[in-house]
Amino acid sequence: MKKSKFEINTKTMAYMAIFAALQIVLEYLTQFTPQMPRGGNVAFSLVALMLCSYLMGPIYGLVVSLVCVGLHFVLGLATFYGALSVIFDYLLPMAIVGVVGIIPLVKVNKVEIPIGIIIVMVLKTISHLIAGWYAFATPLPANLSYNLPYNIATMVACFILFMILYPRLKRVIRI
């Protein structure tokens, strides 16, 4: 379950590496989902970061998220459009997703509901809107029509995958 303090040992490093590897492998699979012209897709790969944050803690989720950003650039999964784009399209959104574990799960009839996924996806979308506005000088209506469809689809996909995977992983991952 989630740790209250950040501690690096062999076990936590192994789990962090597994979550980072899972995110990267799933990111490669997102290439088979519909793509927006300059990036943006149904990034169901973010569920790995969300699971890490809820199972290990938000600090672990943040570290894994930032490692994944670096890996995205190294592996050619991310495109450099300038410093503002890197900050608002990659660093900030991934960091926001990585700390989703700060928002507690809501229990409804013994089922844990991850409302944090909805909240962080709204914040992630706002970050992409800022990137579109500053980095690409896109007017708000066009920016919304570009960013909303794939971010809403990502939220739905991650929510469903989380609801399926989290209860099973919670039983076996012990930090």
URLIN-V591329 format. One record per backbone hydrogen bond with DSSP energy under -1.0 kcal/mol. CO is the residue of the C=O (numbers start at 1). NH is the residue of the N-H. E is the energy in kcal/mol with one decimal. If there is no record, write none. Layout:
[[CO,NH,E] [CO,NH,E]]
This chain:
[[9,13,-2.6] [10,14,-2.1] [11,15,-2.4] [12,16,-2.7] [13,17,-2.4] [14,18,-2.3] [15,19,-2.6] [16,20,-2.4] [17,21,-2.7] [18,22,-2.7] [19,23,-2.2] [20,24,-2.2] [21,25,-2.7] [22,26,-2.6] [23,27,-2.1] [24,28,-1.9] [25,29,-1.4] [26,30,-1.2] [28,31,-1.2] [29,32,-1.9] [30,33,-1.9] [36,39,-1.6] [40,36,-2.6] [41,43,-1.6] [42,44,-1.9] [43,46,-2.0] [44,47,-1.6] [45,48,-1.6] [46,50,-2.1] [47,51,-2.6] [48,52,-2.1] [49,53,-2.3] [50,54,-2.2] [51,55,-2.7] [52,56,-2.8] [56,3,-1.9] [57,61,-2.2] [58,62,-2.5] [59,63,-2.3] [60,64,-2.6] [61,65,-2.3] [62,66,-2.4] [63,67,-2.2] [64,68,-2.3] [65,69,-1.9] [66,70,-1.8] [67,71,-2.3] [68,72,-2.6] [69,73,-1.7] [70,74,-2.3] [71,75,-2.9] [72,77,-2.8] [72,78,-1.4] [82,86,-2.2] [83,87,-2.4] [84,88,-2.9] [85,89,-2.6] [86,90,-1.2] [86,91,-2.7] [87,92,-2.9] [90,94,-2.1] [91,95,-2.4] [92,96,-2.6] [93,97,-2.3] [94,98,-2.4] [95,99,-1.3] [97,100,-1.5] [99,102,-2.3] [100,103,-1.8] [106,113,-3.5] [108,111,-1.6] [111,108,-3.0] [113,106,-2.7] [113,115,-1.6] [114,117,-1.4] [115,119,-1.9] [116,120,-3.0] [117,121,-1.9] [118,122,-1.7] [119,123,-2.1] [120,124,-2.7] [121,125,-2.2] [122,126,-2.2] [123,127,-2.1] [124,128,-2.1] [125,129,-2.4] [126,130,-2.3] [127,131,-2.2] [128,132,-2.6] [129,133,-2.0] [130,134,-3.1] [131,135,-1.8] [131,136,-1.1] [132,138,-2.9] [139,143,-2.7] [140,144,-3.0] [141,145,-2.2] [142,146,-1.5] [143,147,-2.6] [144,148,-2.6] [147,151,-1.7] [148,152,-2.7] [149,153,-2.1] [150,154,-2.0] [151,155,-2.2] [152,156,-2.4] [153,157,-2.5] [154,158,-2.9] [155,159,-2.5] [156,160,-2.3] [157,161,-2.6] [158,162,-2.7] [159,163,-2.3] [160,164,-1.6] [161,165,-2.9] [162,166,-2.8] [165,169,-2.6] [166,170,-2.8] [169,173,-2.8]]
